[in-house]
Amino acid sequence: MTTPPKSLFKYVCPERISILKDLEICFPQPGTFNDPFELRPSIGGFDDGKQIEGFAETALRQRYRKYCLLNDNRWTSFEEFKQDAIRHKAIDIEALKKQGPLFQNRINDEHLRLIDATIGILCLSEIENDVLLWAHYTDSHKGMVIEFDATHPFFSVALNPLSDIGRLVKIKYSPDRPRLNYPYDTEDGSIFLIKSEQWGYEKEWRFIQRLAKRTREKKLPDGTTVYLFALPPAAIKRIVMGCRMEDSVRQSLINEIKRNPFLSHVVVEKAVRDPDRFRLVYKSIQQEPPTGIEFTNSTD
C-alpha cells in the first residue's frame, strides 16, 4: 500500500467557503464525477456460450415474473413456462450476442447505482500548484486551494485492513481500460481505482467513506442530495485564494478564518501571476503590494 504524502490539496469553487464556515466537506458519489468512465470497467463474458446461456436464463426468469404479475397466474411453474418459451431461446441467445454492448452498459449502470447508494469519495491531488487544476475545478481561478494534513487521523479511520474504505488510496493511470468478466471474477476493489492516463496530470488520491457515516445530508435546488462529513479544523493547513477571486469572496474567506479561533493556525495565501512565466506564485496576503499606485508617462 502506497504511503500518502504529508499534504494533499483540494481545488474548489468559491462557493466552497462553506467548508470553512461549517467545517463540513462533501463526499460526492462517483456517479456524479466528470469522467464518464468512472468506476466502469470493460465487462467481458458475452462471447462465452455458457455465460450467454446464463444471461438467457436470467432474462427468462424476469419474463416469467412479469408474466405472473400481469396475468395474475401463479399456477404456471417456471419449468412449464420455460418449456413453452424454449423455442424462443435460440433467438434470445442470438439477441444477447448481438447486444453485448447494451448489456455491458446496463450492468455498469446498475453497479454504479449500488456504489452511489453506499459510498462517497473525496478527491484530492498531491499537486499544490497546477494551472489546469485551477482552471478546471476553481471556476477559472475564482475559487481556492485547500491544503490538508494527510497525516491527520481524519484521513485514516479504516476498520478493515483489507479495505480501501476509510483510508487514502492512490489512483493508478493506464492507457488500457480495466476489464472484468461478468459476474465479476474478483473482489479486488483496486480495479475500480484505475483511470485513463489522460487524467494523469491530476496525480489524484481518494478518501473513500461510507455514506452511512455522514454528519448530515443536504438537498440542493436541482433535487440532488449531497452528503456532508464533519471536518476537523486541525486537518486544514493552508488556504490559497485564486488569482481571480472576487474581493467580496476574498473578504468573506478571511473573515471566516478570523472568526473561528480553531482556524487561527491556517496559513492564508493568494495566487498571483508570474510576470515572466506561465505559472502562478503563492504569496502571503501580507506580502501584497500597496494599492492605488498611479502610473504616468514621463517625458523627462
N, C-alpha and C positions, 0 to 999 in steps of 0.2 A: 504494500500500500504506500503510495507516494505521500511524503510529508508536505503539508501545505506551507507556503511562505508565511512569514510573520505578519504581513499585511496583505489584505485583499481590498479591491476597490469596486464601488458600485456607482455607475454613471446614471443619473436620474434627471427627470424633467423638473422645472421649477416648482410644480405643484407638490413635489415630494418633500417640501419643507415640513409637511405634516409628520414626517419621520422624526424630526427633531421636536416638534410641538407635542406630539402624542407619545413619543418613544415607542412606536409600533412600526413594524415593517411588513409589507405584503409578501406572501409566498404564492406567486401565481401558479395556476395549474398549467401543466405542459401543453395542453390543448390550445392555450391562448398565445403560445410563443410565435415569433415571427418566422421561424423556419418551418416550412410546410412538411418537411421530412422528420420533424422532431418525434422521437420515440416510435418511428415507423420503419422497422426493418423490412427488407425484401423477404417475402414469405414463399418458401418452396413447398413441394409436396404435391403440386397439382399435376405433375407429369407422372405420378406414381399411380398405377392402376388400382392397387388396394386402397390407397388413400382416397382416390376418387370414389371408389365403392363406398367408403365410409361416409364421404360427404353426401352421396346419393341417399344413403340410409338415413342420415340426419334430416335431409330435406324431406324425405318421405314421412318421417315421424312428425315433422312440423305440419305437413299437409294433413296427416291423419288427425292431429289435434284440432286443426281448423275445421276439418270435415265434421267431426263430432260436435263441435261447438255450433256450427252453422245449421246442422241438420238435427240437432238435439237427439242424435242417435248414438247412444253409448253402448249398444248391444253388438255392434260390429267390432270384432277384435282387430288388433293391429295386424295379425297374421292374415286374417281374411282380407283386410284392406290391402295388404301388401300383395297378396296373390292377385287381387283384382287389378292392381296397378303394375304388375310385373311386366306387362307388355310395353309399358312406357319407360321402363327402367333404362333400357339401352339408349333411348332418346335423352333421358336425364343425364346420363353419364357423358354422352357426347356434348351436351349443352355445357356441362361443367368444365369439360376440357377446353371448350372454346371461350368460356367466360372466366378463365383463371384470374386475369387482372381485376375483374369486377369483384370476385370473392376475396382476393388479396386485400383490396381497399376496404371491403366491408369488415373483414377480420381486424384490420388495423384500426378502423374507426371504433369498433366495439372495445378493443383492447385499450385504446386511448381514453374512452369514456370511463372505463373501470379505473384507470390510473387517475383521471381527473377527479373522481369521486373520493380518492384516497389520499393523494399526496399533493403538496405544493413544493415549489423549487425556487430558492433564492439564488439567482445567477450573479456571479462576481467575476472579476478579472484580476489577474496578477499584474496588469499593466496600469501604472498610475497616471500616465500622460500619453494619450493617443488621440490624434486629431480626428480620426474616423469614429472612434468610440464616442468622443464628444459630440460629433455631428449626428450620429445615429440615435443616441439614447438620451441626450440632454436638451432636446428641442433646439438643435442647431446652436449649441453653446450658450443657451439661455439658462440652463439648469446648473447642476453642480456634481462634483465627485465626492463621495463619502469614503474615507479610508477607515477600514475596520481592523481591529486587532484580532487576527485569525487564531491567536493562541488563547483567546478568551473562552471560558467554559461554555458560553452560549453556542459556540460552534462545535461542541463535542459532547453530545448527550446520547450517543448511540447505546442502546441496551444490548443489542446483539452484535458481537464482534464480526459476524459473517455478513452483516447487512450494511448497505450504504446509507440507510436511513438514519439521520441523526448525526451525520459526520460530513466533513468537507471531502468532496471527491473531484478528481480532475477529469476534464473532458479530453477524450482522445480524438484526433483528427485523422481521417483516412480518405484516400481517393475512391475507395470502394464502399458501397452501401452494405451494412451488415446484413446477413442472411440467416434466417431460421426456418426450419421445417415446421409445418403445422400438423398436429398440435405441437406447440413449442417444445423442442427437444433439449432444452436446457433451462436450468433455474438460475443461471448466472446473469444477474441484472446488469453487469457491466456492458453487455452488448447494447444496452439502451443508452449508454453514455458515449456513443461514438457519433461524431458529426462529420460532415463533409470538410475536406481540407480547406475549402474556400472560406470557412469560418475561423481558420487557424489564427488569424491576426488577433482574435479576441483573447486568446490564452485563458479560457474560461475554467472556473471552478464552480461547483454547485453544492449548495447546502439543502439537503432534502429532508422534509419533515412531514409527518402525518397531519392531515388537516384536523384530525380529532384533537390535537394538542393546541389548536389556535386559541388566542385570547378572546377574540370576537370576530364576527363576520359583518360585512357592510354591503348593503345593496347600492349599486350605482344607478344613475339616472337611466342608463340604457338597459337596465334589468339584470345585468350580470352581478355576480356576487364575488367579493374579494375577501380573502382570509388573512387576518392580521395577527401577528405574533408580537408579544412584548419584547422590546429591545433594551437590554441593559445599557445605560449611558456609558459605562466603562468600556463597552465594546467599540465605541466610536473614538477614533484618534484625531481625525482631521477632516475639515470641510474645505473644498476648493471651489470657489464660485466661478462660473463660466465667464468668458471674456465679453459675452453679450447679455449677461444677466441684467435685467432692468433694475433701476435704482430702488424702486419700491420693494421689489422682491429681495434685493440685497439687504435693505434695511430691516425687513421683516426677519430675515435669516439671522442677522446679527442680534436683533432684539430677542429672538427665541433662545439663543445661546446665553446671552447676558441674564435673561430672566431665570434660567434654571441653574442653580448652584452645582448640580450634578454634572453639568456640561462645561464647567469652568476650565477643565483640563484640555478641552478641544481646541486644536490649532485652527485658525481661520486664515485662508489664503485666497488669492484671486489669480486666475489665469490671465496673462496678458500676451499679446502677440510679440514675438521676437521681431525686432525691426529689420533684421537682415536675413533670417532663415525661415523655412516653412516649419515652424514649431511654436509651441506655447511655453511660456516660462511662468512658473508659480512664484508669486511674491506675497509676503506677509502684507496684510492690509495697512500696517503701519509704515510700509515702505513705499506707498503710493506717492507719486509726485504731487505737488500742490496744484490746485485747480485755479482757473481764472487767469492763466498766463496769456498775454496778448503777443501775437507775432506781427511785426510790421516790416515793411520793406525799407531798407536804408540806402540812401544814395551817397553816403559819406565814403 
